[in-house]
Amino acid sequence: MNLSVAERVQHELLPRVSKPNRYLGGALHSPHKPLADAEVTVLMAFPDAFEIGLSNIGIRIIHHVLNQRPDAAAELTFTPWPDAEAEMRARGIPLFSLESHAAASEFDLIGFSLQYELQYTNVLAMLELAGLPLRTVDRDRRHPLVIAGGAQAFSPEPMAEFIDAFVIGDAEEAIHALVDAVKHAKREGWERPRLLRRLAQIEGVYVPWGYETRDTEEGWLVAAPRPGFPARVRSVWVPELKSEYYPAAPLLPIGEITHDRLSVEIMRGCTRGCRFCQAGMINRPVREKPGQQVIEEVLRGLQSTGLEEVSLVSLSSTDHTQIVEQVNSLADALCASRVQISLPSTRPDNVPVEVARRMAAQKKGSITLAPEAGSQRMRDVINKNHTEAELLESVGTAAREGYTSAKLYFMCGLPGENDDDLRAILDLGAKAVQRVRTEGKPGFKITVSVSPHVPKPHTPFAWAEQVSTAELNRRLSVLREAARGKPLTLKYRDAETSLLEGVFTRGDRRLGAAVEQAYARGCRFDAWTEHLRFATWMEVFRDLGLDPERYLRERSTALDQPWDVVQSPVTKKFLVREKIRADQAAITDDCRLEDVCFSCGVDACPQRPWVKQPHRPVDLSQAQAAVAHSRYGRRARRGRIELAPVARGPARAQGVGTSIRFRILFEKGAELRFTSHLDLMRGWERALRRSDLPLAFSQGHHPHLKMSFGPPLPLGYRSRAEAFDLEFSRPPAVDLAERLNAVLPEGLRVLRFRPILFKTPSLMSQLEGASYRVRFPRSFLTEAGFTPEVLAAALRREASELLALPHLVVRRRGEETSREFDARPSIAALEIGREDLDPVLDCHLRFTPRASVRPEEILSVLLPAGDPRTADIERMTLWSEATGRRLDPLELLFVREPSIARDSRTPS
């Protein structure tokens, strides 16, 4: 039986992995462009778990930009978690795309987003799973072109032998020239070397194949260009953040992701000039998105997704010149919908009181501030241009306006740091505690979080020494000692992770062999503490004759460094000047605030005083009008919609203008069978928010929809009988099924509904059992060695014997524990039948407290040779036998409980 990759993913992989929603696809608003119709197909790859990768704004932007091209189709993929990788290797399933589950090797181009040094082994895992040779020199025109971008492209040498081309800087425009070159190469049948030479002529593209290496006096390998290749590759940046770069309807995944909210970029770049901050240097110049554009993007994004929170994203969001207008306008617009606003990056010296007040009014939570250093001397060294008084004032403002806690981020191991500077970190935290107490907020919590400083390329500290592992551990002990007795919480990162990060961020091509060896020895997900194999990395370095501590040494500014093949927006001259000022603990002001240019090297900088143009004021009503007529979601389904009959009786119905509850029955189709109950509830909540129905919310600082679901459906099941109760603030004047089916994702469909007109017990308390149908796909029969006839006979025989048993002990295993229970009381009946000539097993099961058996557990007893995870199980109905016959959830609304009948006038 020859199955496609997509079929093998559905039938062989998803039933066997811990979190199948990582591989499902099916995100709302996916473009779904046919790959066969595109001249160039691109697989956007993020070398980390799905929930991390899809939280990244950059990969979403480029995915959208590419899919706007009529000649291109782009899909997404992420690193399979170790359990999925093992299953894929065991069954020969290649790396596949998220949307169509197409094999990665079928794409013309695979583009990696490299955001962190400890993702490198994941890149190799993905290349090998795709069936590609790991190294550029071993690939030819039969293979997809492998490119990479992101922050780590500014230090490309450790991965230079695995990546065909790096895009340096903003890719929104550069990606078009690259795709055009690939399209031309396909048409003309170019060999790979010719294509690589062509790519090297594109501005912002670095092709490592075109460079040899030479040793410097310090012993580093640096890139030396072959004829026809540039000596240095300048990064590229887009002059404005055009609305066309951002999808009007952002991807909305079924599963939960790390940043499970609407993230709207409001500004790119930063001119504060923190000397440790690579992002602030490589993302220059500052480009502000006009406030009006921000408001419209937020309103459109919320309307199309139904998300409960919006985050205004930038390196320093409160530095946006219109941040107060934006927050005020959004707080006014989103108050009724209970959508919360967050600012992920806030400077300690720049928290406008009005912003703090408006945000605290709609979300009582934590504020995050980054002083970075405890003493004023160290803050001057790193150019963190704020004072202790300003920090304490920001903490006091947050406490006064309703926040409940503050997280203060610091670094240790900074150039010139001593033990007194370390102790000053905890002293500053203690002063923050005292400040909030003076505001009358004794319950306000302060958390001090400390990360080791890792010198990054293209910063003034790029040449500084990184403290050794032993010294870093000593400094962490100083911090722990200083924290004793202080009313705060101290958290810190381990030294092992920072060592590896420091090795690779300033590393040369020698490290490519280390990445390959570590990958071959099982290293994956090195950024995850539970998966980091630090001892393996040390063995690899030792076997290759590499001293990792050597990469932490101070470097000479006069000599070439491995990353110098790339030219960031700021010049080396400016960075060296800033390094000297750091040695003098001298501050360099923010050029945007002082309206003066410090000649950092950015060409045609839009922030120069004689160029900068002010934004027009924000007009909320205009933004609301611009998105008022937009509707997002799938088209309404054709077909008969069944409206359940309304019960009649003497009880007083809920009148117009008052809240009213409905009971809704819905179908969970095969598309969503591997969606968890929590993800299903989340999907429903967001669909309801998209529906524009008059929803009822709970009270308090964390309002939620007033809805209650029936019994959770186990992962891997589909259903035609799910139910929930939903409250509206007033009677909806539309057909609920028609309205909801228009906004629900594929795989969910409202079947029936009816109002709850009387006081009714909760849905969970009314239901007594459920009926399931088990179908047996061909893959199940093949693995178990059954024909349909043999299977039917075995089921009849084994079911008869099981039903004759007085007891049936079942062991249920959880993630960490297991328990045994008697499942026999839970089994009401087992019936073997036929469906389209194939045998099926119908299980009628009672909900028995702590002993409710599941169909797959029964299947394990009946057919031990088969894998119950690969069976197709569908819940056919939920029922109660309170009246002597089985009633479904809607029929139960006709039943009058004795306790209710005594007070029939009580409204629901």
C-alpha positions in Angstrom: 0.0 0.0 0.0 1.7 3.2 -1.3 0.6 6.2 0.8 1.6 9.8 0.2 3.6 11.7 2.7 0.4 13.5 3.8 -1.4 10.3 4.3 1.5 8.7 6.3 1.6 11.8 8.5 -2.1 11.5 9.3 -2.2 7.7 9.8 1.3 6.8 11.0 2.8 9.8 12.7 0.1 11.9 14.4 -1.4 9.0 16.4 2.0 8.2 17.9 3.4 11.5 19.1 2.9 13.4 22.3 1.7 16.7 20.8 0.3 16.1 17.4 -1.0 19.7 17.1 2.7 20.6 16.3 2.3 18.9 13.0 -1.4 19.3 12.1 -1.4 22.4 10.0 -4.8 23.8 9.4 -4.2 27.3 10.7 -6.9 29.7 10.0 -6.0 32.1 7.2 -3.4 29.8 5.7 -3.0 30.8 2.0 -3.3 27.2 0.8 -1.7 28.0 -2.6 -1.3 24.8 -4.7 2.4 24.0 -4.9 2.0 22.5 -8.4 0.8 25.9 -9.7 3.8 27.9 -8.4 6.9 28.5 -10.4 8.9 28.7 -7.2 8.1 26.9 -4.0 9.6 28.0 -0.7 9.6 26.1 2.6 10.1 28.5 5.5 11.9 26.6 8.2 12.3 27.5 11.9 14.8 25.3 13.7 12.9 24.9 16.9 9.6 23.6 18.1 6.3 24.7 16.5 5.2 26.8 19.4 8.5 28.7 19.4 8.8 29.2 15.7 5.2 30.3 14.9 5.6 33.0 17.6 8.3 34.6 15.5 7.1 37.7 13.7 9.9 37.6 11.1 9.0 34.2 9.6 5.3 35.2 9.4 6.2 38.4 7.5 8.3 36.6 4.9 5.8 33.8 4.6 3.1 36.5 3.8 5.3 38.5 1.5 6.2 35.4 -0.6 2.6 34.2 -0.8 1.6 37.6 -2.2 3.6 36.8 -5.3 1.5 35.1 -8.0 4.4 32.9 -9.1 5.4 31.7 -5.6 4.0 29.5 -2.9 5.4 29.4 0.6 4.7 26.9 3.4 6.1 26.5 7.0 8.0 23.7 8.8 9.5 23.4 12.3 11.9 21.0 14.0 10.1 17.8 14.9 10.2 17.1 18.7 12.5 14.1 19.6 9.6 11.7 19.8 8.3 12.7 16.4 11.8 12.6 14.9 12.3 9.0 16.2 8.9 8.0 14.7 9.7 9.7 11.4 13.1 7.9 11.1 11.6 4.6 12.1 8.9 4.8 9.5 10.8 6.6 6.7 8.7 9.8 6.9 10.6 12.8 5.6 10.5 16.3 6.9 7.3 17.8 5.6 5.5 21.2 5.4 2.9 22.2 7.9 0.1 23.3 5.5 0.1 20.5 2.8 2.3 17.9 4.5 4.5 17.9 1.3 8.0 16.5 1.5 10.6 19.2 2.1 12.7 17.8 -0.8 9.9 18.8 -3.2 10.4 22.5 -2.6 12.8 24.7 -4.7 14.1 26.6 -1.7 14.3 26.0 2.0 14.8 29.1 4.1 15.9 28.9 7.7 15.3 31.6 10.3 18.4 31.6 12.5 17.6 33.5 15.7 19.8 31.7 18.3 23.2 30.0 18.3 21.9 26.9 20.1 19.5 26.0 17.2 22.3 24.9 14.9 22.0 21.2 15.5 18.3 21.4 14.8 19.2 22.8 11.3 21.2 19.7 10.5 18.4 17.5 11.9 15.9 19.1 9.5 18.3 18.9 6.5 18.9 15.2 7.1 15.2 14.5 7.7 14.6 16.2 4.4 16.9 13.8 2.7 19.5 16.5 1.8 23.3 16.3 2.1 24.3 18.4 5.0 27.1 20.4 3.3 26.7 22.8 0.5 29.5 21.2 -1.6 27.6 17.9 -1.7 24.3 19.4 -3.0 23.5 20.2 -6.6 20.6 21.4 -8.7 18.6 18.3 -7.8 18.3 19.6 -4.3 16.5 22.6 -2.9 18.6 25.7 -2.4 19.2 26.2 1.3 19.3 29.8 2.6 19.2 31.4 6.0 18.4 34.8 7.6 17.8 36.3 11.0 20.0 37.6 13.7 22.6 34.8 13.4 23.2 35.6 9.7 25.3 38.5 11.0 27.7 35.9 12.4 27.5 33.2 9.6 30.8 31.4 9.7 30.0 28.5 12.1 27.2 27.4 9.7 28.8 28.5 6.5 29.5 25.0 5.2 25.8 24.0 5.5 24.0 27.1 4.1 24.1 28.0 0.5 23.3 31.7 1.0 22.6 34.0 3.9 20.3 37.0 3.6 21.8 39.8 5.8 19.3 42.2 7.3 15.7 42.9 6.4 14.4 40.3 3.9 11.1 41.9 2.9 12.5 43.2 -0.4 15.7 41.1 -0.8 13.8 37.9 -0.9 12.2 38.9 -4.2 15.5 39.2 -6.0 16.5 35.8 -4.6 13.3 34.1 -5.7 13.6 35.7 -9.1 17.1 34.2 -9.4 15.9 30.8 -8.4 13.0 31.0 -10.9 15.4 32.0 -13.7 17.8 29.2 -12.8 14.9 26.6 -13.0 13.9 27.8 -16.4 17.4 27.8 -17.8 18.5 24.6 -16.1 21.5 26.2 -14.3 23.9 24.1 -12.4 24.3 25.0 -8.7 27.6 26.9 -9.0 26.2 29.3 -11.6 23.2 30.0 -9.3 25.4 30.6 -6.3 27.5 33.1 -8.3 24.3 34.9 -9.3 23.0 35.1 -5.8 26.3 36.6 -4.6 25.5 39.6 -6.8 22.3 40.4 -4.9 22.7 43.2 -2.4 22.6 41.7 1.2 23.3 38.1 0.2 26.4 36.3 1.4 27.4 33.1 -0.4 30.0 31.2 1.7 30.9 28.9 -1.2 32.6 31.9 -2.8 35.1 32.4 0.0 38.1 30.5 1.2 39.5 30.9 4.7 42.8 32.3 6.0 44.3 32.5 9.5 44.6 35.7 11.4 47.4 36.5 13.9 45.0 35.6 16.7 44.4 32.2 15.1 40.9 32.7 13.8 39.7 31.6 10.4 38.3 34.5 8.4 36.6 34.5 5.0 38.7 35.5 2.0 36.7 36.1 -1.3 37.3 34.3 -4.5 37.4 36.4 -7.7 33.9 37.8 -8.4 32.7 37.8 -4.8 32.6 41.0 -2.6 35.1 41.4 0.2 32.3 42.3 2.6 28.5 41.9 2.3 26.5 44.9 3.5 23.3 44.3 5.3 20.1 45.6 3.8 17.1 47.4 5.4 13.7 48.6 4.3 13.2 52.3 4.7 9.6 52.0 6.0 7.3 49.3 7.5 4.8 49.1 4.7 1.4 47.7 5.5 1.7 45.3 2.6 4.4 43.4 4.6 1.9 42.4 7.2 -1.1 40.1 6.6 -4.5 41.7 7.3 -5.6 38.3 8.7 -2.7 36.8 10.6 -2.2 33.0 10.8 -4.2 31.6 13.7 -2.9 28.1 14.6 -5.1 25.5 16.2 -2.6 24.6 18.9 -1.3 27.0 21.6 2.0 28.8 20.8 4.5 30.5 23.2 3.3 34.0 22.3 -0.3 33.2 22.0 -1.5 36.7 21.2 -1.7 39.1 18.3 1.8 40.6 17.9 1.9 43.9 16.0 5.2 45.4 15.2 5.1 49.1 15.9 8.7 50.0 15.4 12.0 48.4 14.1 15.4 49.4 15.3 16.7 51.3 18.4 19.1 54.2 18.8 19.4 54.1 22.6 22.9 52.7 22.0 23.2 50.0 24.7 26.6 48.7 24.1 25.8 45.0 24.8 22.8 44.9 22.5 23.2 43.4 19.1 19.6 43.8 18.1 19.8 47.5 18.6 22.8 47.8 16.3 22.0 45.4 13.5 18.4 46.7 13.2 19.2 50.3 12.8 17.9 52.8 11.7 14.8 53.3 13.6 11.6 53.0 11.5 8.4 53.9 13.3 5.1 52.6 12.0 2.6 55.5 11.9 0.2 55.2 14.8 -2.8 55.1 12.5 -1.4 52.1 10.7 -0.8 50.4 14.0 -4.4 50.9 15.2 -5.8 49.6 11.9 -3.5 46.5 12.0 -4.6 45.8 15.5 -8.3 46.1 14.8 -8.1 44.0 11.6 -6.0 41.4 13.4 -8.4 41.0 16.3 -11.4 41.0 14.0 -9.9 38.2 11.9 -8.5 36.1 14.8 -10.6 36.6 17.9 -7.4 36.7 20.1 -7.7 37.9 23.6 -4.5 39.9 23.9 -2.5 42.2 21.6 1.1 43.0 22.1 2.7 46.2 20.6 6.1 44.8 19.7 9.5 46.6 19.3 12.9 46.7 20.9 11.6 49.6 23.1 7.9 50.1 22.6 7.6 53.1 24.9 10.1 55.0 22.7 7.5 55.2 19.9 6.6 58.9 19.6 2.9 58.0 19.5 2.8 55.3 22.1 0.5 57.3 24.4 -2.0 57.9 21.6 -1.9 54.2 20.5 -2.5 52.8 24.0 -5.3 55.3 24.7 -7.0 54.6 21.4 -6.8 50.9 21.7 -7.9 50.9 25.4 -11.0 52.8 24.3 -11.7 50.6 21.3 -11.1 47.2 23.1 -12.7 47.8 26.4 -16.1 46.2 25.5 -14.4 43.1 24.0 -12.2 42.5 27.0 -9.1 42.4 24.9 -5.9 43.1 26.8 -2.9 45.2 25.7 0.7 44.4 26.5 4.0 46.1 25.9 6.8 43.5 25.9 9.7 45.9 26.1 9.7 48.8 28.5 12.6 51.0 29.5 13.0 51.8 33.2 13.3 55.5 32.6 10.4 55.7 30.2 7.1 54.5 31.5 4.5 57.2 30.8 2.1 57.4 33.7 -0.9 57.5 31.3 0.2 54.4 29.6 0.7 52.6 32.9 -2.7 53.7 34.1 -4.6 52.6 31.0 -2.8 49.2 30.8 -3.2 48.4 34.5 -6.9 49.3 34.3 -7.5 46.4 31.9 -4.8 43.9 33.1 -3.5 43.6 36.6 -0.3 41.8 36.1 3.5 42.2 36.0 5.6 44.9 34.4 9.0 44.0 33.0 11.9 46.5 33.3 15.5 46.1 32.3 18.0 48.1 34.3 20.7 45.6 33.2 23.2 46.8 35.8 22.9 47.6 39.5 25.4 50.4 39.9 25.4 53.7 38.1 29.0 53.2 37.0 28.1 50.0 35.2 25.0 51.6 33.7 27.2 54.3 32.2 29.7 51.7 31.0 27.0 49.8 29.0 25.3 53.1 28.0 22.1 52.3 29.8 21.2 55.9 30.1 18.9 56.0 33.1 19.3 56.5 36.8 18.4 54.6 39.9 15.8 57.3 40.8 14.1 56.9 37.3 13.9 53.1 37.8 12.4 53.4 41.2 9.9 56.0 40.0 8.8 53.6 37.2 8.3 50.8 39.7 6.4 53.1 42.0 4.2 54.2 39.1 3.4 50.6 38.2 2.5 49.8 41.8 0.4 52.9 42.2 -1.5 52.3 38.9 -2.5 48.7 39.8 0.3 46.3 38.7 1.0 43.5 41.1 4.6 42.6 40.4 7.7 43.7 38.5 10.5 41.7 36.9 13.8 43.4 36.8 16.4 42.1 34.3 20.1 42.4 34.9 23.3 41.0 33.4 26.5 39.8 35.1 29.9 39.3 33.5 29.9 42.8 31.9 33.2 44.4 31.0 34.8 46.1 34.0 32.4 44.6 36.5 33.4 43.9 40.1 31.8 42.2 43.1 30.4 45.5 44.4 28.6 46.0 41.1 27.0 42.5 41.5 25.9 43.3 45.1 24.4 46.6 43.8 22.0 44.5 41.7 20.4 43.0 44.8 20.6 46.4 46.6 18.6 48.0 43.8 16.0 45.2 43.9 15.7 45.8 47.7 15.2 49.5 47.1 12.4 48.7 44.6 10.7 46.6 47.3 10.9 49.6 49.7 9.6 51.9 47.1 6.4 49.9 46.5 5.8 49.6 50.2 5.9 53.4 50.5 3.1 53.3 47.8 1.1 51.2 50.2 1.5 48.0 48.2 3.1 45.5 50.5 2.0 42.5 48.4 3.8 43.8 45.3 6.4 41.2 44.2 9.9 42.0 42.9 11.8 39.4 40.9 15.4 40.0 40.0 16.5 37.9 36.9 20.2 37.8 36.0 21.6 36.5 32.7 25.3 36.1 31.9 26.7 38.6 29.4 27.7 37.1 26.1 29.7 39.6 23.9 28.0 39.8 20.5 29.4 40.7 17.1 28.6 44.1 15.7 28.4 45.7 19.1 30.9 47.8 21.0 31.6 44.8 23.3 32.2 42.5 20.3 36.0 42.3 21.2 35.5 42.1 25.0 36.4 39.0 27.0 33.6 36.8 28.1 34.1 35.6 31.7 35.1 31.9 32.0 32.6 29.3 33.2 34.4 29.0 36.6 34.5 32.8 37.1 30.8 33.1 36.1 29.8 30.5 38.6 31.8 32.4 41.3 29.9 35.6 40.4 26.6 33.8 40.6 27.5 32.7 44.1 28.2 36.4 45.0 24.6 37.2 43.8 23.1 34.3 45.8 24.9 35.5 48.9 23.8 39.1 48.4 20.2 38.0 47.9 20.0 36.3 51.4 17.5 38.0 53.6 16.1 40.3 51.0 12.4 40.3 50.3 12.6 39.5 46.6 13.1 36.5 44.3 16.4 35.9 42.5 16.6 33.9 39.2 19.6 33.3 37.0 20.7 31.4 33.9 23.3 28.6 34.1 26.8 29.0 32.9 26.8 26.1 30.5 24.3 27.6 28.1 26.2 30.9 28.0 29.5 29.1 27.3 28.1 27.5 24.2 26.4 30.7 23.1 29.7 32.6 23.5 31.6 30.0 21.5 29.3 30.1 18.5 28.4 33.8 18.4 32.0 34.8 17.7 33.1 31.5 16.2 34.7 30.7 12.9 34.3 27.9 10.3 36.2 25.4 12.4 33.0 25.1 14.5 31.0 23.6 11.6 32.7 20.3 12.3 31.7 20.6 16.0 28.1 21.2 15.1 28.1 18.2 12.8 29.7 15.9 15.3 27.4 17.0 18.2 24.4 16.4 15.9 25.7 13.0 15.0 26.0 12.2 18.7 22.4 13.1 19.5 22.5 16.8 20.3 19.1 18.5 19.6 17.2 21.4 21.1 20.3 22.6 22.9 18.4 25.8 23.9 16.1 23.6 26.0 17.5 22.8 29.4 16.0 19.4 29.5 17.6 18.5 26.2 21.0 20.1 26.4 23.8 17.6 26.4 26.6 19.8 27.7 29.0 16.8 28.4 28.5 15.7 24.8 29.5 19.1 23.5 32.6 19.1 25.7 33.6 15.7 24.3 33.1 16.9 20.8 35.4 19.9 21.4 38.0 17.7 23.0 37.9 15.2 20.1 38.3 17.9 17.5 41.1 19.6 19.4 39.1 22.8 20.1 39.3 24.7 23.3 35.9 26.3 23.9 37.3 28.8 26.5 39.6 30.1 23.8 36.6 31.6 22.0 35.8 33.7 25.0 39.1 35.6 25.0 39.4 39.3 24.4 39.9 40.1 20.7 41.9 42.8 18.9 40.0 45.6 17.2 42.9 46.0 14.7 42.6 42.5 13.3 39.9 40.9 11.2 37.3 38.8 13.0 35.2 35.9 11.6 32.1 38.0 11.5 33.8 40.9 9.6 32.7 39.4 6.2 29.4 40.9 7.1 28.9 44.7 7.3 26.1 45.7 9.7 24.3 49.0 9.4 26.7 50.6 11.9 30.4 50.9 11.0 33.4 49.3 12.8 34.7 52.8 13.4 31.6 53.8 15.3 31.7 50.5 17.4 35.4 51.0 18.3 34.7 54.6 19.3 31.8 53.4 21.6 34.1 50.7 23.1 36.6 53.4 24.1 33.8 55.5 25.6 32.7 52.4 27.5 36.2 52.1 29.0 35.8 55.7 30.1 32.3 55.1 31.5 31.1 57.8 29.2 27.5 58.1 28.0 26.4 58.6 24.4 23.0 60.1 24.1 20.1 58.9 22.0 20.3 60.7 18.6 16.5 60.6 18.2 16.0 62.4 21.5 18.8 64.9 21.1 18.2 65.5 17.4 21.9 65.1 16.7 23.7 62.6 14.5 26.6 60.6 16.0 27.7 59.2 12.6 27.0 55.5 13.4 27.3 54.7 9.7 23.7 54.2 8.6 23.3 55.4 5.0 20.4 57.7 4.3 19.2 57.5 7.9 15.5 58.5 8.1 16.0 59.7 11.7 18.4 62.6 10.9 16.8 65.8 12.1 16.6 67.4 8.7 14.9 64.3 7.2 12.6 63.1 10.0 8.9 63.7 9.4 6.2 63.7 12.2 3.3 61.2 12.0 -0.2 62.5 11.6 -2.4 62.2 14.8 -4.2 58.9 15.4 -7.9 58.9 14.5 -9.7 56.0 16.1 -13.0 56.5 14.4 -11.3 56.5 11.0 -9.5 53.2 11.8 -12.7 51.6 13.0 -14.4 52.6 9.8 -11.6 51.2 7.7 -12.0 47.7 9.1 -15.8 47.8 9.8 -16.8 45.9 6.7 -14.1 43.3 6.7 -15.1 39.7 7.4 -12.7 36.9 7.9 -13.2 33.2 8.1 -14.4 30.4 5.8 -17.6 30.8 3.8 -20.9 29.7 5.3 -21.5 26.0 4.6 -24.3 25.0 2.4 -26.7 22.4 3.6 -29.6 22.0 5.9 -29.3 23.6 9.4 -31.4 22.0 12.0 -32.8 24.2 14.7 -33.9 22.1 17.7 -37.5 22.7 18.8 -38.1 25.0 21.8 -39.4 23.3 24.9 -42.7 24.6 26.2 -44.0 24.8 29.8 -45.2 27.1 32.5 -41.7 28.4 33.4 -41.1 32.1 32.7 -38.8 32.5 29.7 -35.9 35.0 29.6 -37.1 38.2 28.2 -35.7 40.4 25.5 -32.8 42.6 26.8 -31.7 40.0 29.4 -29.0 37.4 29.2 -30.0 34.0 27.7 -28.2 30.7 27.4 -28.1 28.3 24.5 -27.1 24.7 24.3 -25.1 24.0 21.1 -24.3 20.6 19.6 -21.3 20.5 17.2 -19.2 18.2 15.2 -15.4 17.8 15.6 -14.3 16.4 12.3 -11.3 14.3 11.2 -9.3 17.5 10.6 -9.2 18.2 14.3 -9.2 14.7 15.8 -5.6 15.4 17.1 -6.6 18.6 18.8 -6.6 18.6 22.6 -9.7 19.6 24.6 -7.9 22.8 25.8 -7.1 23.8 22.2 -10.6 23.0 21.2 -12.0 25.3 23.9 -9.6 28.0 22.9 -10.6 27.7 19.2 -14.2 28.0 20.1 -13.6 31.1 22.3 -11.8 32.8 19.4 -14.4 31.8 16.9 -17.1 33.3 19.1 -15.1 36.5 19.4 -14.9 36.7 15.6 -18.7 36.1 15.3 -19.8 39.6 16.5 -22.5 37.9 18.7 -23.5 39.6 22.0 -21.4 37.4 24.2 -21.6 37.5 28.0 -18.4 37.8 30.1 -17.5 37.1 33.7 -16.6 39.9 36.0 -13.2 40.7 37.5 -9.7 41.5 36.1 -9.5 38.3 34.0 -12.9 38.2 32.3 -13.8 35.1 30.3 -16.7 34.0 28.2 -19.6 32.4 30.1 -19.5 28.9 28.5 -19.3 25.4 29.8 -18.4 22.3 27.8 -19.5 18.7 28.1 -17.1 15.8 28.9 -13.7 16.2 27.2 -13.1 14.2 24.1 -9.8 12.2 24.3 -7.0 13.2 22.0 -7.2 11.4 18.6 -11.0 11.1 18.6 -13.5 12.8 16.3 -17.1 13.4 17.2 -20.5 14.2 15.9 -22.0 14.8 19.4 -20.0 17.5 21.3 -22.0 20.0 23.3 -21.5 23.2 25.3 -23.7 25.8 27.0 -23.1 29.4 26.1 -24.5 32.6 27.6 -25.3 35.8 25.6 -25.8 39.2 27.1 -29.0 39.5 25.0 -30.8 37.2 22.6 -28.9 37.0 19.3 -31.0 38.1 16.4 -29.4 35.7 13.9 -29.3 32.0 13.1 -26.5 30.8 15.4 -25.5 27.9 13.2 -25.2 30.0 10.1 -23.2 32.7 11.9 -20.9 30.4 13.7 -20.2 28.0 10.9 -19.0 31.0 8.8 -16.2 31.7 11.3 -15.3 28.3 12.6 -12.1 26.6 11.4 -12.3 23.5 9.1 -13.3 20.5 11.2 -15.8 22.3 13.4 -19.5 22.6 12.5 -22.6 23.5 14.5 -25.2 20.8 14.0 -28.1 21.9 16.3 -28.9 24.4 19.0 -31.7 25.6 21.2 -32.2 28.1 24.0 -32.2 27.0 27.6 -35.5 28.5 28.9 -35.6 27.1 32.4 -33.2 26.6 35.2 -31.2 23.6 34.1 -28.4 21.6 35.8 -25.0 21.8 34.3 -24.3 19.8 31.2 -21.6 17.7 32.9 -23.9 16.8 35.8 -26.7 15.7 33.4 -24.8 13.3 31.2 -24.3 9.7 32.2 -22.4 8.1 29.2 -21.4 8.2 25.6 -21.4 5.9 22.6 -18.4 5.5 20.3 -17.8 3.9 16.9 -14.4 2.3 16.3 -13.4 2.0 12.6 -10.3 0.2 11.4 -8.2 1.8 8.7 -6.2 -0.3 6.3 -3.0 0.7 8.1 -4.4 -0.8 11.3 -5.3 -4.1 9.5 -1.9 -4.3 7.8 0.1 -3.8 11.0 -2.1 -6.2 13.0 -2.1 -8.9 10.3 -6.0 -9.0 9.9 -8.3 -9.2 7.0 -11.7 -7.6 7.5 -13.4 -11.0 7.8 -10.8 -12.2 10.4 -11.1 -9.0 12.3 -14.9 -9.2 12.5 -14.7 -12.8 13.8 -12.1 -11.8 16.4 -14.1 -8.9 17.6 -17.3 -11.0 18.1 -15.4 -13.7 19.9 -13.4 -11.4 22.2 -16.2 -9.0 22.9 -18.5 -11.9 24.0 -15.8 -13.2 26.4 -15.1 -9.7 27.8 -18.8 -9.0 28.5 -19.0 -12.3 30.4 -16.2 -11.1 32.8 -17.3 -9.8 36.3 -14.3 -7.5 36.4 -11.8 -6.0 33.9 -8.7 -4.5 35.3 -7.2 -1.7 33.1 -3.9 0.1 33.7 -3.9 3.7 32.5 -0.6 5.4 32.1 -0.1 9.1 32.4 3.0 11.2 31.7 4.6 10.4 35.1 2.2 8.0 36.9 -0.1 5.1 36.2 -3.0 3.6 38.0 -5.3 0.5 37.8 -9.1 0.4 38.0 -12.0 -2.0 37.3 -13.4 -1.0 33.9 -16.2 -3.5 33.7 -18.9 -1.3 35.4 -18.2 1.4 32.8 -19.0 -0.9 29.8 -22.8 -0.8 29.1 -22.6 -2.7 25.8 -20.3 -3.7 22.9 -21.7 -4.3 19.5 -20.0 -5.4 16.3 -21.5 -4.2 13.0 -20.7 -3.2 9.5 -20.2 0.1 7.8 -19.6 0.1 4.0 -18.9 -3.6 4.3 -16.1 -3.0 6.8 -16.4 -4.2 10.5 -16.9 -1.6 13.2 -17.1 -1.8 17.0 -19.7 0.3 18.8 -18.9 0.9 22.5 -21.6 2.2 24.8 -19.8 3.4 27.9 -20.9 4.9 31.2 -19.2 7.8 32.9 -18.0 6.0 36.1 -16.1 8.2 38.6 -12.4 7.5 38.3 -13.1 4.3 36.4 -14.5 5.5 33.0 -12.9 3.2 30.4 -11.9 4.5 26.9 -12.5 2.7 23.6 -8.8 2.3 22.9 -8.4 0.6 26.3 -11.1 -1.9 25.4 -9.4 -2.3 22.0 -6.1 -3.2 23.6 -7.9 -6.1 25.4 -9.9 -7.3 22.4 -7.0 -7.0 19.8 -3.6 -7.0 21.6 -1.9 -7.4 18.2 -3.1 -4.0 16.9 -2.0 -0.5 17.8 -5.2 1.2 19.2 -3.7 4.6 18.6 -4.1 4.1 14.8 -7.8 3.2 15.0 -10.4 5.7 13.9 -12.7 6.4 16.9 -15.7 8.7 16.7 -18.0 9.8 19.5 -21.5 9.2 18.1 -23.6 10.6 21.0 -23.7 11.8 24.6 -26.6 10.5 26.6 -28.4 10.2 29.9 -30.8 7.4 31.0 -32.6 9.4 33.6 -36.0 8.7 32.1 -35.5 5.1 31.3 -34.3 5.8 27.7 -31.2 7.5 26.3 -31.6 11.2 25.8 -29.1 13.4 24.1 -28.0 16.8 25.5 -30.8 18.7 23.7 -33.5 16.3 24.6 -32.4 16.6 28.2 -33.6 20.2 28.1 -37.2 18.9 28.0 -36.7 16.9 31.2 -37.9 18.7 34.4 -35.8 17.7 37.4 -37.9 17.4 40.6 -35.8 20.0 42.3 -36.5 22.4 39.4 -40.2 21.6 39.1 -40.7 22.9 42.7 -39.6 26.3 41.6 -40.3 26.5 37.9 -40.3 30.2 37.9 -36.5 30.5 38.5 -34.9 31.7 35.3 -31.7 30.1 34.0 
